[in-house]
Amino acid sequence: MARGGINKAVVQTARLAILARGENPSIDAVRIEMGNTGSKTTIHRYLKELDESESRQTITQAPIDDELAELVGKLAQRLKDQAQEPIDSALAQFKQQKAALLAQLEELEQAHSQLKQAFEVQAHALTDESAALNTTRSSLQTEQTRNAGLSQACSDYELRINDKDEQIRSLEEKHLHARDALEHYRNAIKDQREQEQRRHEGQLQQVQAELRQAQQSAMVRQDEITQLHRDNERLLIEHRVTVKELGMLQEQSRKERDEQRQLSEQVSLIDSERTLLQERLRVALLEVQLRQEALSEHQQANKALELDLVKAQARIEALHLAAVVATAPEATTEG
């Protein structure tokens, strides 16, 4: 049973109408006559049955020329139908290939769009990384300037400490000289007393006078000793104050060395971060280069697909031309 309400009677009516106009009742012509309904296979089967039926009816009535012409027409029709089948098959295959190529082209365009978006994201990230690197460089320069100032301050403190050390050495030398003078005076007093003791018996008459003189001298010496003791105490106090100031300076110097060490650690950390940022920048540039190469490969693949599409269209045109050449003898015979 024919699909879509097409039957043999409808096909026969369309065929007779085409023959009445003096045209060739081909499959396409009959289908157009029926309003582009029905499958070509069904139309071909009905046309074949009608041709065979007419051949059986006219085989004893028609003269030999008419029979020969009818036979030639049937052969031409069969040749045309046979030529039409590979054309239809080629057209169907072309449509499938075209749909597949279009789908692949759409996928490639989507991949290209994704790669473009990824490239833009990488470009923005690279810009951010560059800004961060510039900020880090500015911070590093600031820290280096501050470090140079601290180094200069440490040098000044070291000079002051050296001056204080020199003052302490000078005070110690003065203290030693004072002790030596006091010891020398005690030794001299001791020698003098021993001599006076030895001369005591012989100079008893001069004892009182010398004793008074000695007492006066002793008072003077005692005043000198007292003054030396006072000077010594004052030197000791100054020495303690100097030692205290020296301790404070050493503590301050230690704190400054700690701050300098912390600054050095911060500078090292900043250098490490800068190295890490440079490595990330190099990796990002490498990824951008790889994505650009992938994009070039996709573009080349698109060009290859377009070339295949042009070749497929050329093959279809060649098949059409072959079909036209195949149907040319039929048109000549009908003429």
Secondary structure, DSSP 8 states (H G I E B T S, - for coil): --GGG--HHHHHHHHHHHHHTT----HHHHHHHTTS-S-HHHHHHHHHHHHHHHHHHHTTTS-HHHHHHHHHHHHHHHHHHHHHHHHHHHHHHHHHHHHHHHHHHHHHHHHHHHHHHHHHHHHHHHHHHHHHHHHHHHHHHHHHHHHHHHHHHHHHHHHHHHHHHHHHHHHHHHHHHHHHHHHHHHHHHHHHHHHHHHTTTTTSTTHHHHHHHHHHHHHHHHHHHHHHHHHHHHHHHHHHHHHHHHHHHHHHHHHHHHHHHHHHHHHHHHHHHHHHHHHHHHHHHHHHHHHHHHHHHHHHHHHHHHHHHHHHHHHHHHHHHHHHHHHHHHHHHH-
